[in-house]
């Protein structure tokens, strides 16, 4: 089974979307690193959400659990 990942083309478009200077170039290495960072962020968010749900004796993770861990997650990243 292949691990889920972000497509390089999507990440590249997202990076370019936020640059104000049209001449800014993004290297392939930068896109690869950003893909990895996004993957790690999602994995960490899922793990923290699961721990929060578990600590509340919930049978499944809900959006409320995610919302509780999100502020600290954003500060950590």
C-alpha positions as CSV (number, residue, x, y, z in Angstrom):
1,X,0.0,0.0,0.0
2,X,1.4,3.4,-1.0
3,X,1.5,6.1,1.6
4,X,-0.7,9.1,1.0
5,X,1.1,12.3,0.0
6,X,0.6,15.7,-1.4
7,X,1.1,16.1,-5.1
8,X,4.1,18.2,-6.0
9,X,2.1,20.2,-8.6
10,X,-0.5,21.2,-6.1
11,X,2.1,22.3,-3.5
12,X,4.0,24.2,-6.2
13,X,0.8,26.1,-7.2
14,X,-0.1,26.8,-3.6
15,X,3.4,28.3,-3.0
16,X,3.2,30.4,-6.1
17,X,-0.2,31.6,-5.2
18,X,1.1,33.4,-2.1
19,X,4.2,35.0,-3.7
20,X,3.5,38.7,-4.7
21,X,6.5,38.9,-7.1
22,X,5.8,37.0,-10.3
23,X,9.5,36.5,-10.9
24,X,9.9,34.4,-7.7
25,X,11.0,30.9,-8.6
26,X,10.5,27.8,-6.4
27,X,13.0,25.0,-6.7
28,X,12.0,21.4,-6.9
29,X,13.8,20.8,-3.6
30,X,11.7,23.5,-1.9
31,X,8.5,21.8,-3.2
32,X,9.7,18.4,-1.9
33,X,10.5,19.8,1.5
34,X,7.1,21.6,1.7
35,X,5.3,18.4,0.7
36,X,7.1,16.6,3.6
37,X,6.3,19.3,6.0
38,X,2.6,19.2,5.1
39,X,2.5,15.5,5.4
40,X,4.1,15.7,8.9
41,X,1.6,18.4,9.9
42,X,-1.4,16.2,8.9
43,X,0.1,13.1,10.7
44,X,0.7,15.1,13.9
45,X,-2.8,16.7,13.7
46,X,-4.4,13.3,13.4
47,X,-2.3,11.8,16.3
48,X,-3.1,14.7,18.6
49,X,-6.8,14.6,17.7
50,X,-6.9,10.8,18.4
51,X,-5.1,11.4,21.8
52,X,-7.6,14.2,22.6
53,X,-10.6,11.9,21.8
54,X,-9.1,9.1,23.8
55,X,-8.5,11.4,26.8
56,X,-12.3,12.2,26.7
57,X,-13.2,8.5,26.4
58,X,-14.8,9.1,23.0
59,X,-15.3,6.2,20.7
60,X,-14.1,8.3,17.7
61,X,-12.4,11.5,16.8
62,X,-14.7,14.4,16.0
63,X,-14.1,17.9,14.7
64,X,-14.4,19.2,18.3
65,X,-11.4,17.2,19.3
66,X,-9.4,18.6,16.4
67,X,-10.5,22.2,17.3
68,X,-9.2,21.6,20.8
69,X,-5.7,20.6,19.7
70,X,-5.4,23.0,16.8
71,X,-4.1,26.1,18.7
72,X,-1.2,24.3,20.3
73,X,-0.4,22.4,17.0
74,X,-0.1,25.7,15.1
75,X,2.2,27.1,17.8
76,X,4.4,24.0,17.7
77,X,4.7,24.2,13.9
